Amino acid sequence: MVKVSIITTVNHNVGDDFVREGIVYLLKKLLGPIELELIHKHLPITTRPEFAWLHSTGLRRKLFRTHSKIVLKGTQLVDTLVPVFPWSDKVSKSDILVQSGAPVYWVHAGGDCAHNEWWSPLIERRWKAGVAGRPFLNLAGGACQHWDSDGKEFADRSDVLAYIREFFDLTKLTTLRDELSLRILGLAGRTAELLPCTSIFAVDRLGVIPSKGEYVVLNYMPAGGHYLLGQPIDAALWEQRFVTFAQEIAKHDRCILVCHDQKELNAARRLLPEMETFYSDSYEDYLRFYAKAHWGLMNRVHGAFALASLGKPAAVVGSDSRAKMASVIGVPAVFVNDATPAWLQKQATCLPERTTVFAKEMATLKSESERRYLQLLKAALIKN
């Protein structure tokens, strides 16, 4: 049985789970049964099975929230002091290594992709040293920059462009999920194929079937997303607009506030205590929840992708360039400051009207995307 190790997150981000499950769906479609191992990229030491518990406990979450740098540095030190055991190490024993989704290209004031926490221990120390020659795939990667970025901020960062080139050259296949990441890769002198994020196949991997819409799904994140990235985002204005919009929709539709983490749940209960909420520790529960939706307006772009994958129309209000990946699947996206009452009302009118047409369009897009992914994976993994 083929051993596949995936660099991802574990019990950390629902969107990452969707992306990874879509990749597993495609690999199983091509290869049949596989032996799957997951490596939590924020704690690369979890490539050692004896440390896998670190990403599955409440203790890890508490420590990482308050002492993430100390935890990371400590585990990195332990990893460098202990020899790699190739018979058990998840990178070393893999037949195929996959980097799953996530932003892979970024340059911010606080850091850049060339100095991420997983490259040195997993790729430099393990894959290049003892596994090179076996396929390494970078699937559904993206960029994370300010909303209006055209990628030019990478042009004067020769170190970052060198890293991007090396990353690309080490892989048997790279696919990207947004136009900006393609542009950035071009600055490094390389090109790849732009395809919808593999998260659209997560529902197929788990056999989740859409049903008739029972409710409207709304998702709120303070300031519209994870990062400000130096942008003059009016968080208070977005809060006021979202609350007003949600209250208007709730006058004639059942609305549920979906929360992908505890912070969103706390915000939802504070802003709209009278409204239903949905929160779970299981990414599978989210997909089943989205299957019963009618349409949705989301800050979480992968929530919108989950809805769309089930034929449910959605729109995204975002704070950084990641939200623009929605355009690849025909889902409207807008910068949080530009989510005016008029724009929001337009979505409330147009999205319900698109339900039948959108479901047909998404079925076609998913079929075409699956075919192309499988073609590329076959060329990368199957010897003629």
Secondary structure, DSSP 8 states (H G I E B T S, - for coil): -EEEEEEE-SSS-HHHHHHHHHHHHHHHHHH-SEEEEEEETTSGGGGSGGGGGGGSSHHHHHHHHHHHHHHHHHHHHHHHHS---TTT-TTTT-SEEEEESSEEE-EETTEEGGG-SSIIIIIIIIIIIIITTS-EEEEEEEE---TT--SGGGTT-HHHHHHHHHHHHH-SEEEESSHHHHHHHHHTT---EE---GGGGHHHHHT-------EEEE---GGGSS--TT----HHHHHHHHHHHHHHHHTTS-EEEE-SSHHHHHHHHHH-TTSEEE--S-HHHHHHHHHTEEEEEESSHHHHHHHHHTT--EEEEESSGGGGGGGGGT--EEEGGG--HHHHHHHHHHHHHTHHHHHHHHHHHHHHHHHHHHHHHHHHH---
